[in-house]
Protein backbone atom coordinates (compact mmCIF):
# COMPACT_ATOMS: atom_id res chain seq x y z
CA UNK A 1 0.00 0.00 0.00
CA UNK A 2 2.82 2.40 0.89
CA UNK A 3 4.52 1.89 -2.52
CA UNK A 4 1.21 2.47 -4.32
CA UNK A 5 0.76 5.78 -2.53
CA UNK A 6 4.31 6.82 -3.50
CA UNK A 7 3.63 5.92 -7.13
CA UNK A 8 0.39 7.91 -7.16
CA UNK A 9 2.11 10.93 -5.60
CA UNK A 10 4.98 10.73 -8.11
CA UNK A 11 2.53 10.57 -11.03
CA UNK A 12 0.57 13.55 -9.70
CA UNK A 13 3.76 15.57 -9.17
CA UNK A 14 4.99 14.76 -12.69
CA UNK A 15 1.64 15.72 -14.19
CA UNK A 16 1.64 18.98 -12.24
CA UNK A 17 5.15 19.80 -13.47
CA UNK A 18 4.20 19.09 -17.08
CA UNK A 19 1.07 21.20 -16.84
CA UNK A 20 2.96 23.99 -15.11
CA UNK A 21 5.60 23.94 -17.84
CA UNK A 22 2.93 24.36 -20.52
CA UNK A 23 1.09 27.07 -18.60
CA UNK A 24 4.26 29.04 -17.95
CA UNK A 25 5.49 29.19 -21.52
CA UNK A 26 4.66 32.91 -21.65
CA UNK A 27 7.42 35.37 -20.91
CA UNK A 28 7.33 37.79 -18.00
CA UNK A 29 9.62 40.39 -16.49
CA UNK A 30 9.48 38.79 -13.02
CA UNK A 31 8.98 35.28 -11.61
CA UNK A 32 8.47 33.89 -8.11
CA UNK A 33 9.70 30.38 -7.29
CA UNK A 34 8.15 28.96 -4.13
CA UNK A 35 9.91 26.09 -2.37
CA UNK A 36 7.56 23.80 -0.44
CA UNK A 37 9.11 21.38 2.06
CA UNK A 38 12.63 20.21 2.71
CA UNK A 39 14.75 17.68 0.85
CA UNK A 40 14.27 14.05 1.89
CA UNK A 41 16.92 12.91 -0.61
CA UNK A 42 19.92 14.16 -2.53
CA UNK A 43 19.00 15.38 -5.98
CA UNK A 44 18.99 18.22 -8.45
CA UNK A 45 16.63 20.94 -9.60
CA UNK A 46 17.10 22.03 -13.21
CA UNK A 47 15.65 25.42 -14.10
CA UNK A 48 15.30 26.65 -17.65
CA UNK A 49 14.97 30.32 -18.59
CA UNK A 50 14.12 31.30 -22.14
CA UNK A 51 14.65 35.01 -22.75
CA UNK A 52 12.56 36.41 -25.63
CA UNK A 53 14.47 35.90 -28.87
CA UNK A 54 17.32 33.94 -27.27
CA UNK A 55 18.07 30.23 -26.75
CA UNK A 56 17.08 28.60 -23.44
CA UNK A 57 19.56 28.66 -20.57
CA UNK A 58 19.63 25.89 -17.96
CA UNK A 59 20.88 26.02 -14.40
CA UNK A 60 21.37 22.87 -12.32
CA UNK A 61 21.12 23.22 -8.54
CA UNK A 62 22.38 20.34 -6.40
CA UNK A 63 20.40 19.79 -3.19
CA UNK A 64 21.56 17.57 -0.32
CA UNK A 65 19.22 15.40 1.75
CA UNK A 66 18.10 17.22 4.90
CA UNK A 67 18.24 20.69 3.35
CA UNK A 68 15.33 22.78 4.63
CA UNK A 69 13.17 24.86 2.29
CA UNK A 70 14.79 28.21 3.16
CA UNK A 71 18.23 26.77 2.40
CA UNK A 72 16.94 25.23 -0.84
CA UNK A 73 15.73 28.72 -1.83
CA UNK A 74 19.16 30.18 -1.01
CA UNK A 75 20.89 27.47 -3.07
CA UNK A 76 18.63 28.27 -6.03
CA UNK A 77 19.26 32.01 -5.59
CA UNK A 78 23.03 31.53 -5.49
CA UNK A 79 23.07 29.22 -8.52
CA UNK A 80 20.96 31.63 -10.58
CA UNK A 81 23.12 34.59 -9.59
CA UNK A 82 26.26 32.72 -10.55
CA UNK A 83 24.98 31.49 -13.89
CA UNK A 84 22.77 34.31 -15.20
CA UNK A 85 24.98 37.25 -14.28
CA UNK A 86 23.93 40.87 -14.50
CA UNK A 87 20.88 40.57 -16.79
CA UNK A 88 18.63 39.42 -13.93
CA UNK A 89 18.23 40.39 -10.28
CA UNK A 90 17.75 37.33 -8.04
CA UNK A 91 16.81 37.49 -4.36
CA UNK A 92 15.05 35.45 -1.70
CA UNK A 93 11.75 36.63 -0.23
CA UNK A 94 9.90 35.27 2.81
CA UNK A 95 12.74 32.75 3.28
CA UNK A 96 11.38 30.04 0.98
CA UNK A 97 10.65 32.13 -2.14
CA UNK A 98 13.08 33.20 -4.87
CA UNK A 99 12.31 36.27 -6.98
CA UNK A 100 13.90 36.58 -10.42
CA UNK A 101 13.48 39.96 -12.13
CA UNK A 102 14.89 41.21 -15.38
CA UNK A 103 17.08 44.28 -15.24
CA UNK A 104 16.57 47.31 -17.48
CA UNK A 105 17.35 46.43 -21.08
CA UNK A 106 17.12 42.67 -20.58
CA UNK A 107 14.36 40.77 -22.41
CA UNK A 108 11.32 39.27 -20.69
CA UNK A 109 11.78 35.55 -20.12
CA UNK A 110 9.86 32.31 -19.61
CA UNK A 111 10.91 30.19 -16.64
CA UNK A 112 10.21 26.56 -15.83
CA UNK A 113 11.45 23.64 -13.77
CA UNK A 114 12.67 21.26 -16.47
CA UNK A 115 13.47 18.48 -13.99
CA UNK A 116 13.59 17.87 -10.28
CA UNK A 117 14.83 14.71 -8.55
CA UNK A 118 14.66 15.77 -4.89
CA UNK A 119 12.08 13.82 -2.86
CA UNK A 120 10.00 15.54 -0.18
CA UNK A 121 9.88 19.01 -1.71
CA UNK A 122 8.32 20.75 -4.67
CA UNK A 123 8.75 24.05 -6.43
CA UNK A 124 5.93 26.13 -7.86
CA UNK A 125 6.33 29.07 -10.23
CA UNK A 126 4.22 32.21 -10.53
CA UNK A 127 4.49 34.91 -13.17
CA UNK A 128 4.36 38.31 -11.54
BELZI-V898543 format. One record per backbone hydrogen bond with DSSP energy under -1.0 kcal/mol. CO is the residue of the C=O (numbers start at 1). NH is the residue of the N-H. E is the energy in kcal/mol with one decimal. If there is no record, write none. Layout:
BEGIN
CO_NH_E, CO_NH_E
END
This chain:
BEGIN
1_5_-2.0, 2_6_-1.9, 3_7_-2.3, 4_8_-2.4, 5_9_-2.5, 6_10_-2.6, 7_11_-2.4, 8_12_-2.5, 9_13_-2.5, 10_14_-2.4, 11_15_-2.5, 12_16_-2.4, 13_17_-2.3, 14_18_-2.4, 15_19_-2.6, 16_20_-2.7, 17_21_-2.5, 18_22_-1.8, 19_23_-2.5, 20_24_-1.9, 22_25_-1.1, 28_109_-2.7, 29_102_-2.7, 30_128_-2.6, 31_100_-2.6, 32_126_-2.2, 33_98_-2.6, 34_124_-2.2, 36_122_-1.9, 39_66_-3.0, 43_63_-3.1, 44_117_-2.7, 45_61_-2.9, 46_114_-2.1, 46_115_-1.4, 47_59_-2.5, 48_112_-1.8, 49_57_-3.2, 50_110_-2.1, 51_54_-2.4, 57_49_-2.8, 59_47_-2.7, 61_45_-2.2, 63_43_-2.3, 64_67_-1.7, 67_39_-3.0, 68_72_-2.2, 69_73_-2.4, 70_74_-1.9, 71_75_-2.2, 72_76_-2.4, 73_77_-2.7, 74_78_-2.8, 75_79_-2.2, 76_80_-2.6, 77_81_-2.6, 78_82_-2.2, 79_83_-2.1, 80_84_-2.9, 81_85_-1.1, 87_103_-2.6, 89_101_-2.8, 91_99_-3.3, 93_97_-1.8, 94_96_-2.0, 96_35_-2.4, 97_93_-2.3, 98_33_-3.0, 99_91_-2.1, 100_31_-2.6, 101_89_-3.4, 103_106_-2.3, 108_52_-2.9, 109_28_-2.0, 110_50_-2.6, 112_48_-2.9, 115_46_-3.1, 119_40_-3.5, 122_36_-2.9, 124_34_-3.0, 126_32_-2.4
END
